[in-house]
Each structure stands twice: as C-alpha cells, then as structure tokens.
Amino acid sequence: MKKILALTLMFLFTAALIPQGVPAGELAGVTMDNTIQIGGRTAALAGMGIRTKTFLKVKVYVAGLYMETPSKDPGNIIASDQAKAMEMAYLYKKVDGEKLQEAWREGFEANTPAATPDLKNRMDRFVSLFSEAAVEGDRHVFQYEPGKGTTIIFNGQPKATIEGSDFAGALLAIWFGEKLGDGGLKELKRSILEGM
C-alpha cells in the first residue's frame, strides 16, 4: 500500500512539473492560445466572441483579442500604445475576397470618418491584401507592435506590416468603435468585453 501511495505521489509531482499547454480559450470548436509574443512582449487572450451575419445568425468567424495590459474600456483598447492583436478564425465555408474588402472599407469609413489622406492610403493598402477568399479554417491575425506597426498574418504567414498607432486604432475601431453597423458586430464586441 505504501509503495502504491509513493508511486501515486511521484506521478502527481512529475505531472505538475510538465507544462500543460492548455489553450486559454475555446469557442465554437476554435481554440486560441493563452498568450502570444509580439516583438518580445507578451499579450494575453482577453476575450473571444463570434461574428454572426444576417437575421439567421450565420457564424462567420471567431475573434479573439490579445492585450499586453487588458482593458474593458473600448477607447483604451483602440488607443492604447501597447502590444495587442486580433485573431480571426473563420467558421463559414467561404467569404469572397470582394466581400471581405467591402466589409473592411465599410468598417473604416464608419469608425474613422476623419482619417487623413496618409491614413486612408494605409487603410487602402490593408484592404488590398484581401483579394482572395477566406475559407473555413483560415486564420487572420493582426498584431500591433509599438514603434513598428501592425503585422498582418494569414495562416501563419506574415503578409505586410502597416506602420502607425493611428492605423492600429482605426483597425480595432472596426470591432470596438461606436458605429458597428449591425447586431452581429455589437454582440461580438459585448462577448469579447465580457470575457475580460
């Protein structure tokens, strides 16, 4: 009996030393890492939500917000100059590139109507990256590193880095701004903020 107890205790002690690597978030079958590294800084998963579309509540993607210093204040999420990221994991079978570009343009126009010509040029550069369709299982990540800019990553492959904290704020305003356009985005924002 003592031998069994000793072996059990040894197993539990050894198991406690092994990193568990359990994802921090899971939603609609999508898991996201507990933390990510952005330019040597650690950003933690602060909340997740599902983007739905139309009155049928079609699930388009799961989104997760990462922040170096998490905040429930949308204004702080948008404007703070810290390491942060949004990750999108697509659930819908296929979203055409034309539809993606249209959605990005509408989001920028609604939430950053007074953008300078320079910022508009960077927004256009971002939108141009979405010429191809997003399909179920695709992941898009937008990582902002202070002093560097926002790196756009498609399925693990960096595509571009767009400079400026103003661009990072304009991008995050699409999810956390005041003019979200439809109920699906409002529900997504609420879900992410409640997860903090």
RONU-846304 format. One record per atom (N, C-alpha, C): x negated, y negated, z negated; atom name; residue in one letter. Coordinates in nm, 2 decimals, always signed. Each point is the difference from the previous one (the first is absolute). Example, Ala and Ser with C-alpha at 12.3 -4.5 7.8 and 13.67 -1.06 7.14 Angstrom:
> x,y,z,atom,rest
> -1.32,+0.57,-0.78,N,A
> +0.09,-0.12,+0.00,CA,A
> -0.09,-0.12,+0.00,C,A
> +0.04,-0.11,+0.07,N,S
> -0.09,-0.11,+0.00,CA,S
> +0.08,-0.11,-0.08,C,S
//
This chain:
> x,y,z,atom,rest
> -0.08,+0.12,+0.00,N,M
> +0.08,-0.12,+0.00,CA,M
> -0.09,-0.13,+0.00,C,M
> -0.11,+0.01,-0.08,N,K
> -0.09,-0.12,-0.01,CA,K
> -0.06,-0.02,+0.14,C,K
> -0.04,+0.11,+0.07,N,K
> -0.06,-0.01,+0.13,CA,K
> +0.09,-0.06,+0.10,C,K
> +0.13,+0.03,+0.00,N,I
> +0.10,-0.06,+0.09,CA,I
> +0.02,-0.14,-0.03,C,I
> +0.00,-0.04,-0.13,N,L
> +0.02,-0.14,-0.04,CA,L
> -0.12,-0.08,+0.05,C,L
> -0.12,+0.06,-0.02,N,A
> -0.13,-0.07,+0.04,CA,A
> +0.00,-0.02,+0.15,C,A
> +0.04,+0.10,+0.07,N,L
> +0.00,-0.01,+0.15,CA,L
> +0.10,-0.11,+0.05,C,L
> +0.12,+0.00,-0.07,N,T
> +0.10,-0.09,+0.04,CA,T
> -0.05,-0.15,-0.03,C,T
> -0.06,-0.02,-0.12,N,L
> -0.05,-0.13,-0.03,CA,L
> -0.11,-0.04,+0.10,C,L
> -0.09,+0.09,+0.04,N,M
> -0.10,-0.03,+0.09,CA,M
> +0.06,-0.04,+0.14,C,M
> +0.10,+0.07,+0.04,N,F
> +0.07,-0.03,+0.13,CA,F
> +0.06,-0.14,+0.00,C,F
> +0.07,-0.03,-0.11,N,L
> +0.06,-0.13,-0.01,CA,L
> -0.10,-0.11,-0.01,C,L
> -0.11,+0.02,-0.07,N,F
> -0.11,-0.10,+0.00,CA,F
> -0.06,-0.02,+0.14,C,F
> -0.03,+0.11,+0.07,N,T
> -0.05,-0.01,+0.13,CA,T
> +0.09,-0.07,+0.10,C,T
> +0.13,+0.04,-0.01,N,A
> +0.10,-0.06,+0.09,CA,A
> +0.01,-0.15,-0.02,C,A
> -0.02,-0.05,-0.13,N,A
> +0.01,-0.14,-0.03,CA,A
> -0.12,-0.08,+0.06,C,A
> -0.11,+0.07,+0.03,N,L
> -0.12,-0.06,+0.06,CA,L
> +0.01,-0.02,+0.15,C,L
> +0.09,+0.08,+0.06,N,I
> +0.01,+0.00,+0.15,CA,I
> +0.09,-0.11,+0.04,C,I
> -0.04,-0.09,+0.09,N,P
> +0.08,-0.11,+0.05,CA,P
> +0.13,+0.06,+0.06,C,P
> +0.11,-0.06,-0.03,N,Q
> +0.13,+0.06,+0.04,CA,Q
> +0.04,-0.05,+0.14,C,Q
> -0.04,-0.12,+0.04,N,G
> +0.03,-0.05,+0.14,CA,G
> +0.15,+0.00,+0.03,C,G
> +0.09,-0.02,-0.09,N,V
> +0.14,+0.00,+0.02,CA,V
> +0.04,-0.13,+0.06,C,V
> +0.07,-0.01,+0.11,N,P
> +0.04,-0.13,+0.06,CA,P
> +0.09,-0.07,-0.10,C,P
> -0.01,-0.13,+0.00,N,A
> +0.07,-0.08,-0.09,CA,A
> +0.15,-0.01,+0.04,C,A
> +0.02,-0.01,+0.13,N,G
> +0.14,-0.02,+0.04,CA,G
> +0.04,+0.10,+0.10,C,G
> +0.13,+0.04,-0.01,N,E
> +0.06,+0.09,+0.10,CA,E
> +0.14,-0.05,+0.02,C,E
> +0.04,-0.02,+0.13,N,L
> +0.13,-0.04,+0.03,CA,L
> +0.04,+0.05,+0.14,C,L
> +0.11,+0.06,+0.01,N,A
> +0.06,+0.06,+0.12,CA,A
> -0.11,+0.09,+0.07,C,A
> -0.07,+0.08,-0.09,N,G
> -0.10,+0.09,+0.05,CA,G
> -0.13,-0.06,+0.04,C,G
> -0.01,-0.13,-0.02,N,V
> -0.13,-0.07,+0.03,CA,V
> -0.08,-0.02,-0.13,C,V
> -0.12,+0.04,+0.00,N,T
> -0.09,-0.03,-0.12,CA,T
> -0.10,-0.11,+0.04,C,T
> -0.03,-0.08,-0.10,N,M
> -0.10,-0.10,+0.01,CA,M
> -0.10,+0.00,-0.11,C,M
> -0.13,-0.03,+0.03,N,D
> -0.10,+0.01,-0.11,CA,D
> +0.02,-0.09,-0.11,C,D
> -0.05,+0.03,-0.12,N,N
> +0.01,-0.08,-0.12,CA,N
> -0.07,-0.13,+0.02,C,N
> -0.12,+0.00,+0.06,N,T
> -0.08,-0.12,+0.02,CA,T
> -0.07,+0.01,+0.14,C,T
> -0.04,-0.11,+0.05,N,I
> -0.08,-0.01,+0.12,CA,I
> -0.11,-0.10,-0.02,C,I
> -0.11,+0.02,+0.08,N,Q
> -0.11,-0.10,-0.01,CA,Q
> +0.01,-0.09,+0.12,C,Q
> -0.01,-0.13,-0.04,N,I
> +0.00,-0.11,+0.10,CA,I
> -0.13,-0.08,-0.02,C,I
> -0.10,+0.02,+0.08,N,G
> -0.12,-0.08,-0.01,CA,G
> -0.06,+0.01,-0.14,C,G
> +0.00,+0.12,-0.06,N,G
> -0.06,+0.02,-0.13,CA,G
> +0.09,-0.04,-0.11,C,G
> +0.12,-0.04,+0.02,N,R
> +0.09,-0.03,-0.10,CA,R
> +0.11,+0.11,+0.00,C,R
> +0.05,+0.02,-0.12,N,T
> +0.11,+0.11,-0.02,CA,T
> +0.13,-0.07,+0.00,C,T
> +0.09,+0.05,+0.09,N,A
> +0.14,-0.05,+0.00,CA,A
> +0.09,+0.12,-0.04,C,A
> +0.09,-0.02,-0.09,N,A
> +0.09,+0.11,-0.05,CA,A
> +0.14,-0.01,+0.07,C,A
> +0.06,+0.12,+0.02,N,L
> +0.13,+0.01,+0.06,CA,L
> +0.10,-0.06,-0.10,C,L
> +0.06,-0.11,+0.04,N,A
> +0.09,-0.08,-0.10,CA,A
> +0.15,+0.04,+0.02,C,A
> +0.04,+0.04,+0.12,N,G
> +0.14,+0.04,+0.02,CA,G
> +0.02,+0.05,+0.14,C,G
> +0.11,+0.08,+0.02,N,M
> +0.03,+0.05,+0.13,CA,M
> +0.15,-0.02,+0.03,C,M
> +0.03,+0.00,+0.13,N,G
> +0.14,-0.01,+0.04,CA,G
> +0.02,+0.05,+0.14,C,G
> +0.13,+0.02,+0.04,N,I
> +0.03,+0.05,+0.13,CA,I
> +0.07,-0.11,+0.08,C,I
> -0.05,-0.02,+0.12,N,R
> +0.06,-0.10,+0.09,CA,R
> +0.10,+0.07,+0.08,C,R
> +0.13,-0.04,-0.01,N,T
> +0.11,+0.05,+0.07,CA,T
> +0.05,-0.10,+0.10,C,T
> +0.07,+0.05,+0.10,N,K
> +0.05,-0.09,+0.11,CA,K
> +0.14,+0.04,+0.04,C,K
> +0.08,-0.09,+0.03,N,T
> +0.14,+0.01,+0.04,CA,T
> +0.09,+0.04,-0.12,C,T
> +0.13,-0.01,+0.03,N,F
> +0.09,+0.04,-0.11,CA,F
> +0.00,+0.15,-0.03,C,F
> -0.06,+0.08,+0.09,N,L
> -0.01,+0.14,-0.03,CA,L
> -0.12,+0.03,-0.09,C,L
> -0.08,-0.10,-0.04,N,K
> -0.11,+0.01,-0.09,CA,K
> -0.10,+0.11,+0.05,C,K
> -0.03,-0.02,+0.13,N,V
> -0.11,+0.09,+0.06,CA,V
> -0.13,-0.03,-0.06,C,V
> -0.07,+0.10,-0.05,N,K
> -0.13,-0.02,-0.06,CA,K
> -0.11,-0.02,+0.10,C,K
> -0.06,-0.11,+0.00,N,V
> -0.11,-0.03,+0.10,CA,V
> -0.13,+0.03,-0.05,C,V
> -0.04,-0.05,-0.12,N,Y
> -0.13,+0.03,-0.06,CA,Y
> +0.00,-0.02,-0.15,C,Y
> -0.10,+0.06,-0.07,N,V
> -0.02,-0.02,-0.14,CA,V
> -0.12,-0.10,-0.01,C,V
> +0.02,-0.10,-0.08,N,A
> -0.11,-0.10,-0.02,CA,A
> -0.05,+0.00,-0.14,C,A
> -0.13,-0.02,-0.02,N,G
> -0.06,-0.01,-0.13,CA,G
> -0.08,-0.12,-0.01,C,G
> +0.01,-0.07,-0.11,N,L
> -0.08,-0.12,-0.02,CA,L
> -0.12,+0.03,-0.10,C,L
> -0.12,-0.04,+0.04,N,Y
> -0.12,+0.01,-0.09,CA,Y
> -0.04,-0.14,-0.04,C,Y
> -0.04,-0.01,-0.13,N,M
> -0.06,-0.13,-0.04,CA,M
> -0.11,+0.02,-0.10,C,M
> -0.10,-0.09,+0.00,N,E
> -0.11,+0.01,-0.09,CA,E
> +0.06,-0.04,-0.14,C,E
> +0.08,-0.10,+0.00,N,T
> +0.07,-0.04,-0.13,CA,T
> +0.15,-0.01,+0.03,C,T
> +0.07,+0.11,-0.03,N,P
> +0.15,+0.00,+0.04,CA,P
> +0.08,-0.11,-0.06,C,P
> +0.10,-0.04,+0.08,N,S
> +0.09,-0.11,-0.05,CA,S
> +0.14,+0.03,+0.05,C,S
> +0.10,-0.03,-0.07,N,K
> +0.14,+0.01,+0.04,CA,K
> +0.05,-0.13,+0.06,C,K
> -0.08,-0.10,+0.01,N,D
> +0.04,-0.13,+0.06,CA,D
> -0.03,+0.00,+0.15,C,D
> +0.10,+0.00,+0.08,N,P
> -0.02,+0.00,+0.15,CA,P
> -0.09,-0.11,+0.04,C,P
> +0.01,-0.12,-0.05,N,G
> -0.09,-0.11,+0.03,CA,G
> -0.15,+0.04,-0.02,C,G
> -0.02,+0.06,-0.12,N,N
> -0.14,+0.04,-0.03,CA,N
> -0.05,+0.11,+0.09,C,N
> +0.09,+0.10,+0.03,N,I
> -0.04,+0.11,+0.10,CA,I
> -0.04,-0.06,+0.13,C,I
> +0.07,-0.10,+0.05,N,I
> -0.03,-0.06,+0.13,CA,I
> -0.13,-0.09,-0.01,C,I
> -0.01,-0.08,-0.10,N,A
> -0.10,-0.11,+0.00,CA,A
> -0.13,+0.04,-0.07,C,A
> +0.00,+0.09,-0.09,N,S
> -0.12,+0.03,-0.08,CA,S
> -0.12,+0.05,+0.08,C,S
> -0.12,-0.06,-0.03,N,D
> -0.11,+0.04,+0.08,CA,D
> -0.08,+0.11,-0.07,C,D
> +0.06,+0.12,+0.02,N,Q
> -0.06,+0.12,-0.07,CA,Q
> +0.01,+0.12,+0.10,C,Q
> -0.07,+0.11,-0.03,N,A
> +0.01,+0.12,+0.09,CA,A
> +0.14,+0.05,-0.01,C,A
> +0.07,+0.02,+0.11,N,K
> +0.13,+0.05,+0.01,CA,K
> +0.03,+0.07,+0.13,C,K
> +0.10,+0.08,+0.01,N,A
> +0.03,+0.07,+0.12,CA,A
> +0.15,+0.04,+0.01,C,A
> +0.05,+0.02,+0.12,N,M
> +0.13,+0.07,+0.02,CA,M
> -0.03,+0.12,+0.09,C,M
> +0.06,+0.11,-0.04,N,E
> -0.01,+0.12,+0.08,CA,E
> +0.14,+0.04,+0.05,C,E
> +0.01,+0.03,+0.12,N,M
> +0.13,+0.05,+0.06,CA,M
> -0.02,+0.14,+0.05,C,M
> +0.09,+0.09,-0.04,N,A
> +0.00,+0.14,+0.05,CA,A
> +0.13,+0.02,+0.07,C,A
> +0.00,+0.02,+0.13,N,Y
> +0.12,+0.01,+0.08,CA,Y
> +0.08,+0.13,-0.02,C,Y
> +0.13,-0.02,-0.02,N,L
> +0.09,+0.12,-0.01,CA,L
> +0.08,+0.02,+0.12,C,L
> +0.02,-0.10,+0.08,N,Y
> +0.09,+0.01,+0.12,CA,Y
> -0.08,+0.06,+0.11,C,Y
> +0.07,+0.07,+0.09,N,K
> -0.07,+0.08,+0.10,CA,K
> -0.08,-0.09,+0.10,C,K
> +0.05,-0.11,+0.03,N,K
> -0.08,-0.09,+0.09,CA,K
> +0.05,-0.14,+0.00,C,K
> -0.09,-0.10,-0.02,N,V
> +0.04,-0.14,+0.01,CA,V
> -0.09,-0.06,+0.12,C,V
> +0.06,-0.04,+0.10,N,D
> -0.07,-0.05,+0.12,CA,D
> -0.08,-0.12,-0.04,C,D
> -0.11,-0.02,+0.07,N,G
> -0.09,-0.11,-0.02,CA,G
> +0.07,-0.13,+0.02,C,G
> +0.08,-0.01,+0.10,N,E
> +0.08,-0.13,+0.02,CA,E
> +0.08,-0.03,-0.12,C,E
> +0.07,+0.10,-0.06,N,K
> +0.08,-0.03,-0.12,CA,K
> -0.09,-0.04,-0.12,C,K
> -0.11,+0.06,-0.01,N,L
> -0.10,-0.04,-0.11,CA,L
> -0.04,-0.14,+0.02,C,L
> -0.04,-0.04,+0.12,N,Q
> -0.04,-0.13,+0.02,CA,Q
> +0.11,-0.11,-0.02,C,Q
> +0.12,+0.04,+0.04,N,E
> +0.11,-0.09,-0.03,CA,E
> +0.02,-0.02,-0.15,C,E
> +0.00,+0.11,-0.07,N,A
> +0.02,-0.01,-0.15,CA,A
> -0.11,-0.08,-0.07,C,A
> -0.12,+0.01,+0.04,N,W
> -0.11,-0.07,-0.06,CA,W
> +0.02,-0.15,+0.04,C,W
> +0.03,-0.03,+0.12,N,R
> +0.02,-0.15,+0.04,CA,R
> +0.11,-0.06,-0.08,C,R
> +0.11,+0.07,-0.01,N,E
> +0.12,-0.05,-0.08,CA,E
> -0.04,-0.02,-0.14,C,E
> -0.07,+0.09,-0.06,N,G
> -0.04,-0.02,-0.14,CA,G
> -0.09,-0.12,-0.02,C,G
> -0.10,-0.02,+0.09,N,F
> -0.09,-0.11,-0.01,CA,F
> +0.08,-0.13,+0.01,C,F
> +0.09,-0.01,+0.10,N,E
> +0.07,-0.12,+0.03,CA,E
> +0.10,-0.04,-0.11,C,E
> +0.06,+0.10,-0.06,N,A
> +0.09,-0.02,-0.11,CA,A
> -0.07,-0.05,-0.13,C,A
> -0.11,+0.06,-0.03,N,N
> -0.06,-0.03,-0.13,CA,N
> -0.12,-0.10,+0.00,C,N
> -0.06,-0.02,+0.12,N,T
> -0.10,-0.10,+0.02,CA,T
> +0.03,-0.10,+0.11,C,T
> +0.11,-0.07,-0.01,N,P
> +0.04,-0.08,+0.12,CA,P
> -0.09,-0.12,+0.03,C,P
> -0.08,-0.04,-0.11,N,A
> -0.09,-0.12,+0.02,CA,A
> -0.14,+0.04,+0.03,C,A
> -0.02,+0.12,+0.05,N,A
> -0.14,+0.05,+0.03,CA,A
> -0.07,-0.10,+0.09,C,A
> -0.13,-0.02,-0.02,N,T
> -0.08,-0.08,+0.08,CA,T
> -0.03,+0.07,+0.13,C,T
> -0.04,-0.07,+0.11,N,P
> -0.03,+0.07,+0.12,CA,P
> -0.11,+0.11,-0.02,C,P
> -0.10,-0.03,-0.08,N,D
> -0.10,+0.10,-0.03,CA,D
> +0.06,+0.13,-0.06,C,D
> +0.08,-0.02,-0.10,N,L
> +0.07,+0.11,-0.07,CA,L
> +0.09,+0.08,+0.10,C,L
> +0.07,-0.08,+0.09,N,K
> +0.08,+0.07,+0.10,CA,K
> -0.08,+0.08,+0.09,C,K
> -0.12,-0.04,+0.04,N,N
> -0.09,+0.08,+0.08,CA,N
> -0.04,+0.13,-0.06,C,N
> -0.02,-0.01,-0.13,N,R
> -0.04,+0.12,-0.08,CA,R
> +0.12,+0.10,-0.01,C,R
> +0.12,-0.06,-0.02,N,M
> +0.12,+0.08,+0.00,CA,M
> +0.02,+0.07,+0.13,C,M
> -0.02,-0.07,+0.11,N,D
> +0.01,+0.06,+0.13,CA,D
> -0.10,+0.11,+0.02,C,D
> -0.12,-0.02,-0.05,N,R
> -0.10,+0.11,+0.02,CA,R
> +0.05,+0.12,-0.08,C,R
> +0.05,-0.02,-0.12,N,F
> +0.05,+0.11,-0.08,CA,F
> +0.11,+0.08,+0.08,C,F
> +0.10,-0.08,+0.05,N,V
> +0.12,+0.06,+0.07,CA,V
> -0.05,+0.08,+0.12,C,V
> -0.10,-0.05,+0.07,N,S
> -0.05,+0.07,+0.12,CA,S
> -0.06,+0.14,-0.03,C,S
> -0.03,+0.02,-0.12,N,L
> -0.06,+0.14,-0.03,CA,L
> +0.11,+0.11,+0.00,C,L
> +0.12,-0.04,+0.00,N,F
> +0.11,+0.10,-0.01,CA,F
> +0.07,+0.02,+0.14,C,F
> -0.08,+0.03,+0.10,N,S
> +0.05,+0.02,+0.13,CA,S
> +0.05,+0.15,+0.02,C,S
> -0.05,+0.09,-0.09,N,E
> +0.04,+0.14,+0.01,CA,E
> +0.10,+0.03,-0.10,C,E
> +0.08,+0.10,+0.02,N,A
> +0.11,+0.04,-0.09,CA,A
> -0.06,+0.06,-0.13,C,A
> +0.07,-0.02,-0.11,N,A
> -0.03,+0.07,-0.13,CA,A
> +0.09,+0.12,-0.01,C,A
> -0.06,+0.12,-0.03,N,V
> +0.08,+0.12,-0.01,CA,V
> +0.00,+0.05,-0.14,C,V
> +0.09,+0.09,-0.03,N,E
> +0.01,+0.06,-0.13,CA,E
> -0.13,+0.06,-0.04,C,E
> -0.05,-0.04,-0.12,N,G
> -0.12,+0.05,-0.06,CA,G
> -0.12,-0.11,+0.02,C,G
> +0.02,-0.09,+0.09,N,D
> -0.10,-0.11,+0.01,CA,D
> -0.01,-0.08,-0.12,C,D
> -0.12,-0.05,-0.03,N,R
> -0.02,-0.09,-0.11,CA,R
> -0.07,-0.13,+0.05,C,R
> +0.05,-0.11,-0.04,N,H
> -0.06,-0.13,+0.02,CA,H
> -0.03,-0.06,-0.13,C,H
> -0.13,-0.05,-0.01,N,V
> -0.04,-0.06,-0.13,CA,V
> -0.06,-0.14,+0.03,C,V
> +0.04,-0.09,-0.08,N,F
> -0.05,-0.14,+0.01,CA,F
> -0.07,-0.04,-0.13,C,F
> -0.14,+0.00,+0.01,N,Q
> -0.08,-0.03,-0.12,CA,Q
> -0.06,-0.14,+0.00,C,Q
> +0.03,-0.08,-0.10,N,Y
> -0.05,-0.13,-0.01,CA,Y
> -0.12,+0.00,-0.10,C,Y
> -0.12,-0.05,+0.05,N,E
> -0.12,-0.01,-0.08,CA,E
> -0.03,-0.15,-0.01,C,E
> +0.00,-0.06,-0.12,N,P
> -0.03,-0.14,-0.01,CA,P
> -0.14,-0.03,+0.07,C,P
> +0.00,-0.11,+0.07,N,G
> -0.12,-0.05,+0.07,CA,G
> -0.03,+0.07,+0.13,C,G
> +0.08,+0.11,+0.03,N,K
> -0.02,+0.07,+0.13,CA,K
> +0.12,-0.01,+0.09,C,K
> +0.12,+0.04,-0.06,N,G
> +0.12,+0.00,+0.08,CA,G
> +0.08,+0.13,-0.01,C,G
> +0.10,+0.02,+0.09,N,T
> +0.09,+0.11,-0.01,CA,T
> -0.04,+0.10,+0.11,C,T
> -0.04,+0.12,-0.05,N,T
> -0.04,+0.11,+0.10,CA,T
> +0.13,+0.08,+0.03,C,T
> +0.02,+0.02,+0.12,N,I
> +0.12,+0.08,+0.05,CA,I
> -0.05,+0.14,+0.03,C,I
> +0.06,+0.10,-0.06,N,I
> -0.05,+0.14,+0.02,CA,I
> +0.12,+0.08,+0.04,C,I
> -0.02,+0.07,+0.12,N,F
> +0.10,+0.09,+0.05,CA,F
> -0.05,+0.15,-0.02,C,F
> +0.07,+0.07,-0.08,N,N
> -0.03,+0.15,-0.02,CA,N
> -0.15,+0.01,-0.03,C,N
> -0.05,-0.08,-0.09,N,G
> -0.14,+0.01,-0.05,CA,G
> -0.10,-0.07,+0.08,C,G
> +0.04,-0.06,+0.12,N,Q
> -0.10,-0.06,+0.09,CA,Q
> +0.02,-0.15,-0.01,C,Q
> -0.10,-0.08,-0.04,N,P
> +0.01,-0.14,+0.00,CA,P
> +0.01,-0.06,+0.14,C,P
> +0.10,-0.09,+0.02,N,K
> +0.02,-0.05,+0.14,CA,K
> -0.04,-0.14,+0.01,C,K
> +0.01,-0.08,-0.10,N,A
> -0.04,-0.14,+0.00,CA,A
> -0.01,-0.06,-0.14,C,A
> -0.07,-0.11,-0.02,N,T
> +0.01,-0.07,-0.12,CA,T
> +0.03,-0.15,+0.03,C,T
> +0.11,-0.05,-0.06,N,I
> +0.05,-0.13,+0.03,CA,I
> -0.04,-0.09,-0.12,C,I
> -0.07,-0.10,+0.02,N,E
> -0.05,-0.08,-0.11,CA,E
> +0.11,-0.09,-0.06,C,E
> -0.03,-0.04,-0.12,N,G
> +0.08,-0.10,-0.07,CA,G
> +0.10,+0.05,-0.10,C,G
> -0.01,-0.06,-0.12,N,S
> +0.10,+0.03,-0.10,CA,S
> +0.14,-0.05,+0.04,C,S
> +0.01,-0.10,+0.09,N,D
> +0.12,-0.05,+0.04,CA,D
> +0.07,+0.11,+0.09,C,D
> -0.08,+0.07,+0.08,N,F
> +0.06,+0.11,+0.08,CA,F
> +0.05,+0.11,-0.09,C,F
> -0.08,+0.04,-0.10,N,A
> +0.04,+0.10,-0.09,CA,A
> +0.13,-0.03,-0.07,C,A
> +0.02,-0.13,-0.04,N,G
> +0.12,-0.05,-0.06,CA,G
> +0.12,+0.01,+0.09,C,G
> -0.02,-0.04,+0.13,N,A
> +0.11,+0.00,+0.09,CA,A
> +0.04,+0.14,+0.03,C,A
> -0.09,+0.09,+0.00,N,L
> +0.03,+0.14,+0.03,CA,L
> +0.08,+0.06,-0.12,C,L
> -0.04,-0.02,-0.12,N,L
> +0.07,+0.05,-0.12,CA,L
> +0.14,-0.07,-0.02,C,L
> +0.01,-0.12,+0.05,N,A
> +0.13,-0.07,-0.01,CA,A
> +0.11,+0.07,+0.08,C,A
> -0.04,+0.08,+0.10,N,I
> +0.10,+0.08,+0.08,CA,I
> +0.07,+0.09,-0.09,C,I
> -0.06,+0.05,-0.11,N,W
> +0.06,+0.09,-0.09,CA,W
> +0.04,-0.07,-0.13,C,W
> -0.07,-0.10,-0.04,N,F
> +0.03,-0.07,-0.13,CA,F
> +0.05,-0.14,+0.01,C,F
> +0.02,-0.05,+0.12,N,G
> +0.05,-0.14,+0.01,CA,G
> +0.14,-0.01,-0.03,C,G
> +0.05,-0.12,+0.03,N,E
> +0.14,-0.04,-0.04,CA,E
> +0.10,+0.04,+0.11,C,E
> -0.05,+0.00,+0.13,N,K
> +0.09,+0.03,+0.11,CA,K
> -0.03,+0.13,+0.06,C,K
> +0.06,+0.10,-0.06,N,L
> -0.03,+0.14,+0.04,CA,L
> +0.09,+0.06,+0.11,C,L
> +0.10,-0.08,+0.04,N,G
> +0.08,+0.04,+0.12,CA,G
> +0.11,+0.10,-0.02,C,G
> -0.03,+0.11,-0.06,N,D
> +0.10,+0.10,-0.02,CA,D
> -0.01,+0.07,-0.13,C,D
> +0.11,+0.08,-0.04,N,G
> +0.00,+0.07,-0.12,CA,G
> -0.11,+0.10,-0.03,C,G
> -0.04,+0.06,+0.11,N,G
> -0.10,+0.10,-0.01,CA,G
> -0.13,-0.05,-0.05,C,G
> -0.04,-0.12,+0.04,N,L
> -0.13,-0.06,-0.05,CA,L
> +0.02,-0.05,-0.14,C,L
> +0.12,-0.05,-0.03,N,K
> +0.03,-0.05,-0.14,CA,K
> -0.01,+0.12,-0.10,C,K
> +0.06,+0.12,+0.04,N,E
> -0.01,+0.12,-0.08,CA,E
> -0.14,+0.04,-0.02,C,E
> -0.08,+0.00,+0.11,N,L
> -0.14,+0.04,-0.01,CA,L
> -0.08,-0.09,-0.10,C,L
> +0.02,-0.13,+0.01,N,K
> -0.06,-0.10,-0.09,CA,K
> +0.04,+0.03,-0.14,C,K
> +0.12,+0.02,-0.03,N,R
> +0.05,+0.03,-0.13,CA,R
> -0.06,+0.13,-0.06,C,R
> +0.00,+0.10,+0.09,N,S
> -0.06,+0.13,-0.05,CA,S
> -0.15,-0.01,-0.03,C,S
> -0.07,-0.07,+0.08,N,I
> -0.15,-0.01,-0.03,CA,I
> -0.02,-0.08,-0.13,C,I
> +0.08,-0.11,-0.02,N,L
> -0.02,-0.08,-0.12,CA,L
> +0.05,+0.07,-0.12,C,L
> +0.10,+0.09,+0.01,N,E
> +0.04,+0.08,-0.12,CA,E
> -0.10,+0.10,-0.03,C,E
> -0.08,+0.04,+0.09,N,G
> -0.10,+0.10,-0.03,CA,G
> -0.12,-0.04,-0.08,C,G
> -0.01,-0.14,-0.02,N,M
> -0.11,-0.05,-0.07,CA,M
> +0.01,+0.00,-0.15,C,M
//
